[in-house]
């Protein structure tokens, strides 16, 4: 399993605005199978689950988010407001997303297609599963 990491995404600034392209080439950290967008209300949470197989990359489009991430006994909180960076969240990491600003939007890029069976939605189940999981979080 890979460690949690922030990745910088190259951006191009002009007087008219900012362009942030995502190129899904061999240098991108995952093989992309799905992208979705989450629109959040301030101080509300989304997520509260882990994935058995899926790695996700959280890319804040607007606003400001907080990712609360947990694996085994380690917990990390990452705050991001875009700025051409994204957060890679490996499989078997409990993830809770909080929206810190009004009208926040997050793009989530996944290396797996949606599969209901991939989700671990109960925290107790996750804690049992993760106790035997080798991690480098």
N, C-alpha and C positions, 0 to 999 in steps of 0.2 A: 504494500500500500504506500502511496506517496504521502508526503507531509502536506499539511495545509500550506498554501502559499498564495501570495498576491502576485498577480502578473500585470506588468505594465503593457498597455496597448498603445501602439504608436498613433499619434494624432497630428493633424495638420491644421494650423491656425492661420486664418486670413482676417482681414478687416470685416468681412461679411459673416464670419462665424467659425465654427470648429467642425472638422470632419474626423470621425473616428471609425475607420474601416476595420472589420473583422475578417481576416483571411484564414479560411479553414484549410491550411496547407500542412505540410509535415512539421512545421515549427509550432503549430497550435497544440496545446497540451493534451487534447482528447480528440477522438474521432467523433464528429458531431452527427447525432441521429435525430435530435429534437430541440426546438427552441420554443419557449413560452414566456409570456409577460405577466407580471403580477402588479396590479395597481393597489396600493395600500392606503388605508386611513391612518392618520397620525396616532401613535401609541397603540396600534393594533398589531397583533401577531399573526403570522402565517407559518406554515411548515409544521413544526412539532412532530417530526418523524425522522427516520433514517432510511437509507436504501441499502439493500443487501448487495447489489451489483453496480448500481448507477453512480457515476461521478458527475457532479454538477459544477458549473461555473456561474457565479452570481455577478452580474454586470449591472450596477446601478445606472439607470438612464437619466433619472432626475430625482431630486430630493436627497434624502439621507437615510441610510439604513443601518441597523445593527444586526449582526449575525452572532447568535449565541451557539457555540459549537462544543460538543462534548464527545469524548471517546474514553472509555475506561474511567479512570479517576481524574482525567485532565479536562479542563474546561478553558475555552478561549472566547473572548468577545472581540469582534472586529467591527469597527465603525467605518463606513465608507460613503462617500458622496460622489462617486463617479470619478471624475478627474482622470479618465482614461486608464482606470485600473479595474481589475476583476479579482474575485476570490474563488479559488479552486477548493471545492469541498469533496473529498474522496468518499467512497462507499463506506458504510458502517460508521458514520459520524452522525450523531443526533444533531439536528439543525432546527433552530428556531429563528425566524426572521421578524424583526420589529421595525416598523416604519417610524422614523424620528421627525419627519417633516411632512406637512400636508402635501397631497398629490405626488407622493413618491412612486416611482415606477422602477421595477427591476426586471431585466431580461435574465432568464435562466437557460443555460446551454447544457445539454445532456449528451452523454455518450451511449445512452440506451433509449429505445422507444418506450412509451408508457406501458407498464405492466403492473397491474394491481398487486400481484404476488411479490413484487420487489419491495414494496413499502413495509416498514416496521412502524406501526402507528401507536403501539402501546409501549410506554417508557419502561415498564417492568420487563417486558419481553426483550427489549433492546439491551437492558442491563444484563440479563441472563446470557444473551447471545454474545455480547461483547467481552464477557469475562474470559472466554477462551480464545478470543481473536487477537492475533499478533498485530500490534499497531506501531506506528512511528510518528504519532501525532505530536 
